[in-house]
Amino acid sequence: MAEPAHHQAARPEWLPCYAPRRAPAARLVCFGPAGSSPAFFREWSKLVPADVEVRIVGLPGRERRVREEPVEKMTVLADAVRDALMPYLDVPTVLFGHSMGASVAFETARLLEAAGTQNLAGLVVSGRSSPRTQIEVPSRISELDDEGLIAYLDDLGGIPPGLFDDPDMREALLPPFRSDFRLLDHYVPELRPRVAAPVTVLYGNQDRRVSAEDAARWDEVAENPVEVECFLGGHFYLSDRAPEVVRSATRTLSDQHVRSLH
C-alpha cells in the first residue's frame, strides 16, 4: 500500500485505503456513522476521479482493530484522527462525515485548522443535526437497553432486516454501536471556533432527524455561508445515491486546489 513520502509519521491503521493512488492530487477522507466500519465506504474509491484517493477513518474496536478499546470521548478521538491525518495533508483534502462521522469530521477540521494546515479544502457533513440542535436536544441513545437500541437502529434504517435476530450477530455488532452512542451522548459541541474551509451540508428529505432549517443552522459554525443540498431518501440516503454524494463531496477540490479532476 502506497503511503505518503513522510511515512515514518503515518499511522495507516487509522486511515485504511481500499484503492491507494500512486501520486494522488487530492484526498477524500471519510468518517462513518455510529457502529460502522471502513467497509461502509468501500465502493467510493471507484466513484472519485482517478487522481483522488479515498481514505476512511478506521476506529478502534472494529475490523482489523477489533481487539482495541473503543474511544468514547470526542476530544480524544478527534485528537487522534488529527494526528493520524497530518502526514496525509500533502495534497488538498476534503473531510466527509455521515451522521456520527459528521461530528468527528467537524471537530477534526477545527483541530487541523488550529494546527495551521493549508490543505483542508472542505468539510462535508451529512445526515447530522446542527451543533446548535445537538446542544438543545442532547442525545440519550446509549441509555437504551438492547431491545430499545435495536428498535432505534431499525427505525433509523441502514440495517438489513432481521440482522439482530442472530444472537452471534447481536453480540458482535451491538458493542460498537453502544460505544459510539456513548461518545455522542457525552459530546457537547462548541460553536467556536468556526470552520474556515468551505462547508457543505447534505441531508435526506425523508430523514426525520435533520430538517432543511436545521441543516442550514450549520452556518453558525462556519466562517462562510454553507452550501446545503437535499437528496431523496431517509437517514441513509447516501447508500442509494453514492455517485451524486461523491460528486458533491469532491466539488470543492476545484482547479485552484488540484491540477485536474478529469
Secondary structure, DSSP 8 states (H G I E B T S, - for coil): ----TTGGG--GGGS--SS--SS-SEEEEEE--TT--GGGGGGGGGTS-TTEEEEE---TTSGGGTTS-----HHHHHHHHHHHHGGGTTS-EEEEEETHHHHHHHHHHHHHHHTT-S-EEEEEEES---HHHHHHS---GGGS-HHHHHHHHHHH--S-TTGGGSHHHHHHHHHHHHHHHHHHHT------S-B-S-EEEEEETT-TT--HHHHHGGGGGBSS--EEEEESSSTTGGGT-HHHHHHHHTTTS-TTTSS---
